[in-house]
Amino acid sequence: MPALQVAEVVKRHPEIAKARLVVTGRTGQDVMTLHTEVAGAGEALSDAVKQSIQAVTKLRGEVVFAAPGALANDGKVIEDARSYE
């Protein structure tokens, strides 16, 4: 998911203050998780964000909520944390 697609997902949900897409897994078994900062989150928002991820990217992804200020402020939008072993 390119940075523009991350921005599109975030734009659809004004509750999200900041987001970072983290891709994990082994070669051929990638897992895409959108880490987000939100003031208050629930299952309804989780489901809505997952639907937006699928609508924008045509791929399934997970979402993790964190408190405002919890994500690193290093400018990264996408983090490749896959294992290439």
mmCIF file as gemmi writes it, N, C-alpha and C atoms, coordinates in Angstrom:
data_model
loop_
_atom_site.group_PDB
_atom_site.id
_atom_site.type_symbol
_atom_site.label_atom_id
_atom_site.label_alt_id
_atom_site.label_comp_id
_atom_site.label_asym_id
_atom_site.label_entity_id
_atom_site.label_seq_id
_atom_site.pdbx_PDB_ins_code
_atom_site.Cartn_x
_atom_site.Cartn_y
_atom_site.Cartn_z
_atom_site.occupancy
_atom_site.B_iso_or_equiv
_atom_site.pdbx_formal_charge
_atom_site.auth_seq_id
_atom_site.auth_asym_id
_atom_site.pdbx_PDB_model_num
ATOM 1 N N . MET Axp A 1 ? 0.856 -1.168 0 1 0 ? 1 A 1
ATOM 2 C CA . MET Axp A 1 ? 0 0 0 1 0 ? 1 A 1
ATOM 3 C C . MET Axp A 1 ? 0.899 1.226 0 1 0 ? 1 A 1
ATOM 4 N N . PRO Axp A 2 ? 0.897 1.985 -1.061 1 0 ? 2 A 1
ATOM 5 C CA . PRO Axp A 2 ? 1.704 3.216 -1.119 1 0 ? 2 A 1
ATOM 6 C C . PRO Axp A 2 ? 1.206 4.275 -0.124 1 0 ? 2 A 1
ATOM 7 N N . ALA Axp A 3 ? 2.066 5.237 0.164 1 0 ? 3 A 1
ATOM 8 C CA . ALA Axp A 3 ? 1.736 6.29 1.126 1 0 ? 3 A 1
ATOM 9 C C . ALA Axp A 3 ? 0.462 7.037 0.758 1 0 ? 3 A 1
ATOM 10 N N . LEU Axp A 4 ? 0.194 7.217 -0.541 1 0 ? 4 A 1
ATOM 11 C CA . LEU Axp A 4 ? -1.034 7.91 -0.943 1 0 ? 4 A 1
ATOM 12 C C . LEU Axp A 4 ? -2.271 7.123 -0.542 1 0 ? 4 A 1
ATOM 13 N N . GLN Axp A 5 ? -2.185 5.802 -0.586 1 0 ? 5 A 1
ATOM 14 C CA . GLN Axp A 5 ? -3.317 4.978 -0.168 1 0 ? 5 A 1
ATOM 15 C C . GLN Axp A 5 ? -3.494 5.038 1.35 1 0 ? 5 A 1
ATOM 16 N N . VAL Axp A 6 ? -2.413 5.094 2.098 1 0 ? 6 A 1
ATOM 17 C CA . VAL Axp A 6 ? -2.513 5.27 3.547 1 0 ? 6 A 1
ATOM 18 C C . VAL Axp A 6 ? -3.224 6.588 3.832 1 0 ? 6 A 1
ATOM 19 N N . ALA Axp A 7 ? -2.827 7.643 3.147 1 0 ? 7 A 1
ATOM 20 C CA . ALA Axp A 7 ? -3.451 8.957 3.331 1 0 ? 7 A 1
ATOM 21 C C . ALA Axp A 7 ? -4.941 8.918 2.992 1 0 ? 7 A 1
ATOM 22 N N . GLU Axp A 8 ? -5.322 8.186 1.961 1 0 ? 8 A 1
ATOM 23 C CA . GLU Axp A 8 ? -6.727 8.074 1.578 1 0 ? 8 A 1
ATOM 24 C C . GLU Axp A 8 ? -7.533 7.377 2.668 1 0 ? 8 A 1
ATOM 25 N N . VAL Axp A 9 ? -6.992 6.317 3.245 1 0 ? 9 A 1
ATOM 26 C CA . VAL Axp A 9 ? -7.689 5.619 4.337 1 0 ? 9 A 1
ATOM 27 C C . VAL Axp A 9 ? -7.861 6.557 5.528 1 0 ? 9 A 1
ATOM 28 N N . VAL Axp A 10 ? -6.8 7.266 5.897 1 0 ? 10 A 1
ATOM 29 C CA . VAL Axp A 10 ? -6.858 8.185 7.036 1 0 ? 10 A 1
ATOM 30 C C . VAL Axp A 10 ? -7.872 9.296 6.778 1 0 ? 10 A 1
ATOM 31 N N . LYS Axp A 11 ? -7.906 9.806 5.561 1 0 ? 11 A 1
ATOM 32 C CA . LYS Axp A 11 ? -8.83 10.884 5.204 1 0 ? 11 A 1
ATOM 33 C C . LYS Axp A 11 ? -10.286 10.461 5.397 1 0 ? 11 A 1
ATOM 34 N N . ARG Axp A 12 ? -10.576 9.198 5.203 1 0 ? 12 A 1
ATOM 35 C CA . ARG Axp A 12 ? -11.942 8.688 5.35 1 0 ? 12 A 1
ATOM 36 C C . ARG Axp A 12 ? -12.391 8.599 6.811 1 0 ? 12 A 1
ATOM 37 N N . HIS Axp A 13 ? -11.439 8.72 7.74 1 0 ? 13 A 1
ATOM 38 C CA . HIS Axp A 13 ? -11.754 8.563 9.164 1 0 ? 13 A 1
ATOM 39 C C . HIS Axp A 13 ? -11.127 9.704 9.968 1 0 ? 13 A 1
ATOM 40 N N . PRO Axp A 14 ? -11.868 10.787 10.17 1 0 ? 14 A 1
ATOM 41 C CA . PRO Axp A 14 ? -11.308 11.954 10.868 1 0 ? 14 A 1
ATOM 42 C C . PRO Axp A 14 ? -10.883 11.669 12.313 1 0 ? 14 A 1
ATOM 43 N N . GLU Axp A 15 ? -11.308 10.545 12.878 1 0 ? 15 A 1
ATOM 44 C CA . GLU Axp A 15 ? -10.89 10.177 14.237 1 0 ? 15 A 1
ATOM 45 C C . GLU Axp A 15 ? -9.401 9.849 14.302 1 0 ? 15 A 1
ATOM 46 N N . ILE Axp A 16 ? -8.817 9.481 13.163 1 0 ? 16 A 1
ATOM 47 C CA . ILE Axp A 16 ? -7.404 9.088 13.124 1 0 ? 16 A 1
ATOM 48 C C . ILE Axp A 16 ? -6.527 10.338 13.052 1 0 ? 16 A 1
ATOM 49 N N . ALA Axp A 17 ? -5.674 10.502 14.063 1 0 ? 17 A 1
ATOM 50 C CA . ALA Axp A 17 ? -4.764 11.648 14.103 1 0 ? 17 A 1
ATOM 51 C C . ALA Axp A 17 ? -3.481 11.377 13.312 1 0 ? 17 A 1
ATOM 52 N N . LYS Axp A 18 ? -2.991 10.137 13.382 1 0 ? 18 A 1
ATOM 53 C CA . LYS Axp A 18 ? -1.743 9.768 12.698 1 0 ? 18 A 1
ATOM 54 C C . LYS Axp A 18 ? -1.801 8.28 12.414 1 0 ? 18 A 1
ATOM 55 N N . ALA Axp A 19 ? -1.117 7.85 11.349 1 0 ? 19 A 1
ATOM 56 C CA . ALA Axp A 19 ? -1.12 6.428 11.009 1 0 ? 19 A 1
ATOM 57 C C . ALA Axp A 19 ? 0.219 6.007 10.429 1 0 ? 19 A 1
ATOM 58 N N . ARG Axp A 20 ? 0.521 4.734 10.633 1 0 ? 20 A 1
ATOM 59 C CA . ARG Axp A 20 ? 1.718 4.134 10.049 1 0 ? 20 A 1
ATOM 60 C C . ARG Axp A 20 ? 1.353 2.708 9.651 1 0 ? 20 A 1
ATOM 61 N N . LEU Axp A 21 ? 1.624 2.368 8.405 1 0 ? 21 A 1
ATOM 62 C CA . LEU Axp A 21 ? 1.392 1.022 7.915 1 0 ? 21 A 1
ATOM 63 C C . LEU Axp A 21 ? 2.632 0.185 8.179 1 0 ? 21 A 1
ATOM 64 N N . VAL Axp A 22 ? 2.454 -0.946 8.849 1 0 ? 22 A 1
ATOM 65 C CA . VAL Axp A 22 ? 3.564 -1.849 9.136 1 0 ? 22 A 1
ATOM 66 C C . VAL Axp A 22 ? 3.288 -3.168 8.42 1 0 ? 22 A 1
ATOM 67 N N . VAL Axp A 23 ? 4.248 -3.582 7.593 1 0 ? 23 A 1
ATOM 68 C CA . VAL Axp A 23 ? 4.133 -4.845 6.867 1 0 ? 23 A 1
ATOM 69 C C . VAL Axp A 23 ? 5.079 -5.842 7.532 1 0 ? 23 A 1
ATOM 70 N N . THR Axp A 24 ? 4.516 -6.965 7.984 1 0 ? 24 A 1
ATOM 71 C CA . THR Axp A 24 ? 5.295 -8.004 8.649 1 0 ? 24 A 1
ATOM 72 C C . THR Axp A 24 ? 5.075 -9.333 7.932 1 0 ? 24 A 1
ATOM 73 N N . GLY Axp A 25 ? 5.746 -10.35 8.403 1 0 ? 25 A 1
ATOM 74 C CA . GLY Axp A 25 ? 5.574 -11.685 7.85 1 0 ? 25 A 1
ATOM 75 C C . GLY Axp A 25 ? 6.819 -12.158 7.127 1 0 ? 25 A 1
ATOM 76 N N . ARG Axp A 26 ? 6.708 -13.35 6.592 1 0 ? 26 A 1
ATOM 77 C CA . ARG Axp A 26 ? 7.787 -13.937 5.807 1 0 ? 26 A 1
ATOM 78 C C . ARG Axp A 26 ? 7.46 -13.768 4.331 1 0 ? 26 A 1
ATOM 79 N N . THR Axp A 27 ? 8.432 -13.969 3.483 1 0 ? 27 A 1
ATOM 80 C CA . THR Axp A 27 ? 8.257 -13.831 2.048 1 0 ? 27 A 1
ATOM 81 C C . THR Axp A 27 ? 7.027 -14.601 1.584 1 0 ? 27 A 1
ATOM 82 N N . GLY Axp A 28 ? 6.129 -13.909 0.904 1 0 ? 28 A 1
ATOM 83 C CA . GLY Axp A 28 ? 4.92 -14.526 0.384 1 0 ? 28 A 1
ATOM 84 C C . GLY Axp A 28 ? 3.778 -14.614 1.37 1 0 ? 28 A 1
ATOM 85 N N . GLN Axp A 29 ? 4.009 -14.239 2.619 1 0 ? 29 A 1
ATOM 86 C CA . GLN Axp A 29 ? 2.976 -14.286 3.645 1 0 ? 29 A 1
ATOM 87 C C . GLN Axp A 29 ? 2.906 -12.955 4.373 1 0 ? 29 A 1
ATOM 88 N N . ASP Axp A 30 ? 2.807 -11.879 3.632 1 0 ? 30 A 1
ATOM 89 C CA . ASP Axp A 30 ? 2.806 -10.543 4.219 1 0 ? 30 A 1
ATOM 90 C C . ASP Axp A 30 ? 1.529 -10.282 5.003 1 0 ? 30 A 1
ATOM 91 N N . VAL Axp A 31 ? 1.689 -9.566 6.112 1 0 ? 31 A 1
ATOM 92 C CA . VAL Axp A 31 ? 0.573 -9.122 6.927 1 0 ? 31 A 1
ATOM 93 C C . VAL Axp A 31 ? 0.661 -7.605 6.997 1 0 ? 31 A 1
ATOM 94 N N . MET Axp A 32 ? -0.429 -6.939 6.62 1 0 ? 32 A 1
ATOM 95 C CA . MET Axp A 32 ? -0.47 -5.488 6.573 1 0 ? 32 A 1
ATOM 96 C C . MET Axp A 32 ? -1.304 -5.001 7.761 1 0 ? 32 A 1
ATOM 97 N N . THR Axp A 33 ? -0.684 -4.178 8.635 1 0 ? 33 A 1
ATOM 98 C CA . THR Axp A 33 ? -1.379 -3.659 9.806 1 0 ? 33 A 1
ATOM 99 C C . THR Axp A 33 ? -1.234 -2.143 9.831 1 0 ? 33 A 1
ATOM 100 N N . LEU Axp A 34 ? -2.367 -1.453 9.915 1 0 ? 34 A 1
ATOM 101 C CA . LEU Axp A 34 ? -2.36 0.001 10.002 1 0 ? 34 A 1
ATOM 102 C C . LEU Axp A 34 ? -2.405 0.385 11.474 1 0 ? 34 A 1
ATOM 103 N N . HIS Axp A 35 ? -1.304 0.93 11.977 1 0 ? 35 A 1
ATOM 104 C CA . HIS Axp A 35 ? -1.23 1.409 13.355 1 0 ? 35 A 1
ATOM 105 C C . HIS Axp A 35 ? -1.718 2.857 13.342 1 0 ? 35 A 1
ATOM 106 N N . THR Axp A 36 ? -2.681 3.164 14.202 1 0 ? 36 A 1
ATOM 107 C CA . THR Axp A 36 ? -3.304 4.486 14.182 1 0 ? 36 A 1
ATOM 108 C C . THR Axp A 36 ? -3.343 5.093 15.57 1 0 ? 36 A 1
ATOM 109 N N . GLU Axp A 37 ? -3.287 6.411 15.613 1 0 ? 37 A 1
ATOM 110 C CA . GLU Axp A 37 ? -3.493 7.147 16.858 1 0 ? 37 A 1
ATOM 111 C C . GLU Axp A 37 ? -4.908 7.688 16.833 1 0 ? 37 A 1
ATOM 112 N N . VAL Axp A 38 ? -5.685 7.332 17.839 1 0 ? 38 A 1
ATOM 113 C CA . VAL Axp A 38 ? -7.057 7.831 17.973 1 0 ? 38 A 1
ATOM 114 C C . VAL Axp A 38 ? -7.329 8.12 19.442 1 0 ? 38 A 1
ATOM 115 N N . ALA Axp A 39 ? -8.193 9.109 19.688 1 0 ? 39 A 1
ATOM 116 C CA . ALA Axp A 39 ? -8.543 9.464 21.061 1 0 ? 39 A 1
ATOM 117 C C . ALA Axp A 39 ? -9.458 8.404 21.675 1 0 ? 39 A 1
ATOM 118 N N . GLY Axp A 40 ? -10.385 7.901 20.899 1 0 ? 40 A 1
ATOM 119 C CA . GLY Axp A 40 ? -11.295 6.874 21.39 1 0 ? 40 A 1
ATOM 120 C C . GLY Axp A 40 ? -11.595 5.919 20.255 1 0 ? 40 A 1
ATOM 121 N N . ALA Axp A 41 ? -11.515 4.638 20.512 1 0 ? 41 A 1
ATOM 122 C CA . ALA Axp A 41 ? -11.72 3.67 19.44 1 0 ? 41 A 1
ATOM 123 C C . ALA Axp A 41 ? -12.614 2.549 19.94 1 0 ? 41 A 1
ATOM 124 N N . GLY Axp A 42 ? -13.263 1.927 18.994 1 0 ? 42 A 1
ATOM 125 C CA . GLY Axp A 42 ? -14.108 0.79 19.324 1 0 ? 42 A 1
ATOM 126 C C . GLY Axp A 42 ? -14.173 -0.152 18.147 1 0 ? 42 A 1
ATOM 127 N N . GLU Axp A 43 ? -14.969 -1.184 18.308 1 0 ? 43 A 1
ATOM 128 C CA . GLU Axp A 43 ? -15.082 -2.193 17.262 1 0 ? 43 A 1
ATOM 129 C C . GLU Axp A 43 ? -15.667 -1.617 15.976 1 0 ? 43 A 1
ATOM 130 N N . ALA Axp A 44 ? -16.603 -0.674 16.1 1 0 ? 44 A 1
ATOM 131 C CA . ALA Axp A 44 ? -17.21 -0.079 14.905 1 0 ? 44 A 1
ATOM 132 C C . ALA Axp A 44 ? -16.17 0.656 14.07 1 0 ? 44 A 1
ATOM 133 N N . LEU Axp A 45 ? -15.292 1.422 14.729 1 0 ? 45 A 1
ATOM 134 C CA . LEU Axp A 45 ? -14.241 2.138 13.996 1 0 ? 45 A 1
ATOM 135 C C . LEU Axp A 45 ? -13.251 1.144 13.399 1 0 ? 45 A 1
ATOM 136 N N . SER Axp A 46 ? -12.907 0.119 14.148 1 0 ? 46 A 1
ATOM 137 C CA . SER Axp A 46 ? -11.997 -0.911 13.635 1 0 ? 46 A 1
ATOM 138 C C . SER Axp A 46 ? -12.545 -1.529 12.358 1 0 ? 46 A 1
ATOM 139 N N . ASP Axp A 47 ? -13.809 -1.921 12.391 1 0 ? 47 A 1
ATOM 140 C CA . ASP Axp A 47 ? -14.438 -2.518 11.21 1 0 ? 47 A 1
ATOM 141 C C . ASP Axp A 47 ? -14.473 -1.54 10.041 1 0 ? 47 A 1
ATOM 142 N N . ALA Axp A 48 ? -14.777 -0.273 10.321 1 0 ? 48 A 1
ATOM 143 C CA . ALA Axp A 48 ? -14.854 0.737 9.262 1 0 ? 48 A 1
ATOM 144 C C . ALA Axp A 48 ? -13.491 0.969 8.618 1 0 ? 48 A 1
ATOM 145 N N . VAL Axp A 49 ? -12.432 1.016 9.431 1 0 ? 49 A 1
ATOM 146 C CA . VAL Axp A 49 ? -11.086 1.233 8.892 1 0 ? 49 A 1
ATOM 147 C C . VAL Axp A 49 ? -10.659 0.025 8.063 1 0 ? 49 A 1
ATOM 148 N N . LYS Axp A 50 ? -10.949 -1.184 8.546 1 0 ? 50 A 1
ATOM 149 C CA . LYS Axp A 50 ? -10.619 -2.389 7.772 1 0 ? 50 A 1
ATOM 150 C C . LYS Axp A 50 ? -11.331 -2.377 6.426 1 0 ? 50 A 1
ATOM 151 N N . GLN Axp A 51 ? -12.587 -1.945 6.411 1 0 ? 51 A 1
ATOM 152 C CA . GLN Axp A 51 ? -13.333 -1.854 5.155 1 0 ? 51 A 1
ATOM 153 C C . GLN Axp A 51 ? -12.703 -0.824 4.227 1 0 ? 51 A 1
ATOM 154 N N . SER Axp A 52 ? -12.253 0.287 4.78 1 0 ? 52 A 1
ATOM 155 C CA . SER Axp A 52 ? -11.599 1.313 3.961 1 0 ? 52 A 1
ATOM 156 C C . SER Axp A 52 ? -10.289 0.798 3.38 1 0 ? 52 A 1
ATOM 157 N N . ILE Axp A 53 ? -9.528 0.07 4.184 1 0 ? 53 A 1
ATOM 158 C CA . ILE Axp A 53 ? -8.268 -0.503 3.686 1 0 ? 53 A 1
ATOM 159 C C . ILE Axp A 53 ? -8.563 -1.392 2.483 1 0 ? 53 A 1
ATOM 160 N N . GLN Axp A 54 ? -9.563 -2.243 2.615 1 0 ? 54 A 1
ATOM 161 C CA . GLN Axp A 54 ? -9.891 -3.156 1.516 1 0 ? 54 A 1
ATOM 162 C C . GLN Axp A 54 ? -10.429 -2.399 0.301 1 0 ? 54 A 1
ATOM 163 N N . ALA Axp A 55 ? -11.247 -1.37 0.53 1 0 ? 55 A 1
ATOM 164 C CA . ALA Axp A 55 ? -11.803 -0.606 -0.586 1 0 ? 55 A 1
ATOM 165 C C . ALA Axp A 55 ? -10.717 0.151 -1.356 1 0 ? 55 A 1
ATOM 166 N N . VAL Axp A 56 ? -9.762 0.712 -0.626 1 0 ? 56 A 1
ATOM 167 C CA . VAL Axp A 56 ? -8.717 1.521 -1.253 1 0 ? 56 A 1
ATOM 168 C C . VAL Axp A 56 ? -7.642 0.654 -1.909 1 0 ? 56 A 1
ATOM 169 N N . THR Axp A 57 ? -7.265 -0.448 -1.265 1 0 ? 57 A 1
ATOM 170 C CA . THR Axp A 57 ? -6.125 -1.236 -1.74 1 0 ? 57 A 1
ATOM 171 C C . THR Axp A 57 ? -6.495 -2.544 -2.432 1 0 ? 57 A 1
ATOM 172 N N . LYS Axp A 58 ? -7.737 -2.99 -2.247 1 0 ? 58 A 1
ATOM 173 C CA . LYS Axp A 58 ? -8.185 -4.309 -2.742 1 0 ? 58 A 1
ATOM 174 C C . LYS Axp A 58 ? -7.484 -5.439 -1.997 1 0 ? 58 A 1
ATOM 175 N N . LEU Axp A 59 ? -6.907 -5.135 -0.829 1 0 ? 59 A 1
ATOM 176 C CA . LEU Axp A 59 ? -6.232 -6.11 0.03 1 0 ? 59 A 1
ATOM 177 C C . LEU Axp A 59 ? -6.821 -6.034 1.434 1 0 ? 59 A 1
ATOM 178 N N . ARG Axp A 60 ? -6.726 -7.138 2.172 1 0 ? 60 A 1
ATOM 179 C CA . ARG Axp A 60 ? -7.171 -7.123 3.561 1 0 ? 60 A 1
ATOM 180 C C . ARG Axp A 60 ? -6.045 -6.66 4.462 1 0 ? 60 A 1
ATOM 181 N N . GLY Axp A 61 ? -6.413 -5.931 5.492 1 0 ? 61 A 1
ATOM 182 C CA . GLY Axp A 61 ? -5.43 -5.468 6.456 1 0 ? 61 A 1
ATOM 183 C C . GLY Axp A 61 ? -6.045 -5.394 7.838 1 0 ? 61 A 1
ATOM 184 N N . GLU Axp A 62 ? -5.189 -5.34 8.815 1 0 ? 62 A 1
ATOM 185 C CA . GLU Axp A 62 ? -5.615 -5.216 10.207 1 0 ? 62 A 1
ATOM 186 C C . GLU Axp A 62 ? -5.418 -3.774 10.659 1 0 ? 62 A 1
ATOM 187 N N . VAL Axp A 63 ? -6.026 -3.441 11.782 1 0 ? 63 A 1
ATOM 188 C CA . VAL Axp A 63 ? -5.856 -2.105 12.348 1 0 ? 63 A 1
ATOM 189 C C . VAL Axp A 63 ? -5.582 -2.244 13.839 1 0 ? 63 A 1
ATOM 190 N N . VAL Axp A 64 ? -4.654 -1.42 14.325 1 0 ? 64 A 1
ATOM 191 C CA . VAL Axp A 64 ? -4.305 -1.376 15.741 1 0 ? 64 A 1
ATOM 192 C C . VAL Axp A 64 ? -4.441 0.071 16.186 1 0 ? 64 A 1
ATOM 193 N N . PHE Axp A 65 ? -5.123 0.279 17.307 1 0 ? 65 A 1
ATOM 194 C CA . PHE Axp A 65 ? -5.303 1.631 17.827 1 0 ? 65 A 1
ATOM 195 C C . PHE Axp A 65 ? -4.301 1.906 18.946 1 0 ? 65 A 1
ATOM 196 N N . ALA Axp A 66 ? -3.807 3.141 18.984 1 0 ? 66 A 1
ATOM 197 C CA . ALA Axp A 66 ? -2.898 3.592 20.033 1 0 ? 66 A 1
ATOM 198 C C . ALA Axp A 66 ? -3.351 4.975 20.488 1 0 ? 66 A 1
ATOM 199 N N . ALA Axp A 67 ? -2.936 5.346 21.667 1 0 ? 67 A 1
ATOM 200 C CA . ALA Axp A 67 ? -3.276 6.661 22.198 1 0 ? 67 A 1
ATOM 201 C C . ALA Axp A 67 ? -2.54 7.748 21.413 1 0 ? 67 A 1
ATOM 202 N N . PRO Axp A 68 ? -3.105 8.962 21.379 1 0 ? 68 A 1
ATOM 203 C CA . PRO Axp A 68 ? -2.412 10.073 20.71 1 0 ? 68 A 1
ATOM 204 C C . PRO Axp A 68 ? -0.992 10.248 21.271 1 0 ? 68 A 1
ATOM 205 N N . GLY Axp A 69 ? -0.036 10.396 20.384 1 0 ? 69 A 1
ATOM 206 C CA . GLY Axp A 69 ? 1.358 10.574 20.762 1 0 ? 69 A 1
ATOM 207 C C . GLY Axp A 69 ? 2.14 9.274 20.899 1 0 ? 69 A 1
ATOM 208 N N . ALA Axp A 70 ? 1.469 8.134 20.719 1 0 ? 70 A 1
ATOM 209 C CA . ALA Axp A 70 ? 2.139 6.847 20.913 1 0 ? 70 A 1
ATOM 210 C C . ALA Axp A 70 ? 3.008 6.426 19.73 1 0 ? 70 A 1
ATOM 211 N N . LEU Axp A 71 ? 2.651 6.829 18.523 1 0 ? 71 A 1
ATOM 212 C CA . LEU Axp A 71 ? 3.439 6.45 17.348 1 0 ? 71 A 1
ATOM 213 C C . LEU Axp A 71 ? 4.67 7.339 17.231 1 0 ? 71 A 1
ATOM 214 N N . ALA Axp A 72 ? 5.735 6.769 16.71 1 0 ? 72 A 1
ATOM 215 C CA . ALA Axp A 72 ? 6.972 7.528 16.515 1 0 ? 72 A 1
ATOM 216 C C . ALA Axp A 72 ? 6.718 8.713 15.589 1 0 ? 72 A 1
ATOM 217 N N . ASN Axp A 73 ? 7.343 9.834 15.898 1 0 ? 73 A 1
ATOM 218 C CA . ASN Axp A 73 ? 7.189 11.043 15.094 1 0 ? 73 A 1
ATOM 219 C C . ASN Axp A 73 ? 8.416 11.212 14.203 1 0 ? 73 A 1
ATOM 220 N N . ASP Axp A 74 ? 8.673 10.183 13.348 1 0 ? 74 A 1
ATOM 221 C CA . ASP Axp A 74 ? 9.867 10.199 12.518 1 0 ? 74 A 1
ATOM 222 C C . ASP Axp A 74 ? 9.561 10.407 11.036 1 0 ? 74 A 1
ATOM 223 N N . GLY Axp A 75 ? 8.294 10.666 10.717 1 0 ? 75 A 1
ATOM 224 C CA . GLY Axp A 75 ? 7.921 10.942 9.338 1 0 ? 75 A 1
ATOM 225 C C . GLY Axp A 75 ? 7.632 9.71 8.499 1 0 ? 75 A 1
ATOM 226 N N . LYS Axp A 76 ? 7.879 8.516 9.037 1 0 ? 76 A 1
ATOM 227 C CA . LYS Axp A 76 ? 7.606 7.298 8.277 1 0 ? 76 A 1
ATOM 228 C C . LYS Axp A 76 ? 6.106 7.046 8.195 1 0 ? 76 A 1
ATOM 229 N N . VAL Axp A 77 ? 5.656 6.701 7.01 1 0 ? 77 A 1
ATOM 230 C CA . VAL Axp A 77 ? 4.261 6.338 6.805 1 0 ? 77 A 1
ATOM 231 C C . VAL Axp A 77 ? 4.15 4.829 6.63 1 0 ? 77 A 1
ATOM 232 N N . ILE Axp A 78 ? 5.171 4.228 6.053 1 0 ? 78 A 1
ATOM 233 C CA . ILE Axp A 78 ? 5.189 2.793 5.81 1 0 ? 78 A 1
ATOM 234 C C . ILE Axp A 78 ? 6.479 2.21 6.387 1 0 ? 78 A 1
ATOM 235 N N . GLU Axp A 79 ? 6.333 1.111 7.137 1 0 ? 79 A 1
ATOM 236 C CA . GLU Axp A 79 ? 7.493 0.43 7.714 1 0 ? 79 A 1
ATOM 237 C C . GLU Axp A 79 ? 7.5 -1.019 7.232 1 0 ? 79 A 1
ATOM 238 N N . ASP Axp A 80 ? 8.587 -1.414 6.612 1 0 ? 80 A 1
ATOM 239 C CA . ASP Axp A 80 ? 8.747 -2.787 6.151 1 0 ? 80 A 1
ATOM 240 C C . ASP Axp A 80 ? 9.476 -3.567 7.236 1 0 ? 80 A 1
ATOM 241 N N . ALA Axp A 81 ? 8.726 -4.389 7.974 1 0 ? 81 A 1
ATOM 242 C CA . ALA Axp A 81 ? 9.306 -5.166 9.073 1 0 ? 81 A 1
ATOM 243 C C . ALA Axp A 81 ? 9.251 -6.669 8.748 1 0 ? 81 A 1
ATOM 244 N N . ARG Axp A 82 ? 9.256 -6.99 7.458 1 0 ? 82 A 1
ATOM 245 C CA . ARG Axp A 82 ? 9.188 -8.389 7.047 1 0 ? 82 A 1
ATOM 246 C C . ARG Axp A 82 ? 10.503 -9.093 7.328 1 0 ? 82 A 1
ATOM 247 N N . SER Axp A 83 ? 10.398 -10.423 7.491 1 0 ? 83 A 1
ATOM 248 C CA . SER Axp A 83 ? 11.566 -11.278 7.681 1 0 ? 83 A 1
ATOM 249 C C . SER Axp A 83 ? 11.9 -11.928 6.348 1 0 ? 83 A 1
ATOM 250 N N . TYR Axp A 84 ? 13.145 -11.831 5.928 1 0 ? 84 A 1
ATOM 251 C CA . TYR Axp A 84 ? 13.563 -12.391 4.652 1 0 ? 84 A 1
ATOM 252 C C . TYR Axp A 84 ? 14.417 -13.648 4.827 1 0 ? 84 A 1
ATOM 253 N N . GLU Axp A 85 ? 14.261 -14.33 5.943 1 0 ? 85 A 1
ATOM 254 C CA . GLU Axp A 85 ? 15.037 -15.539 6.227 1 0 ? 85 A 1
ATOM 255 C C . GLU Axp A 85 ? 14.508 -16.712 5.449 1 0 ? 85 A 1
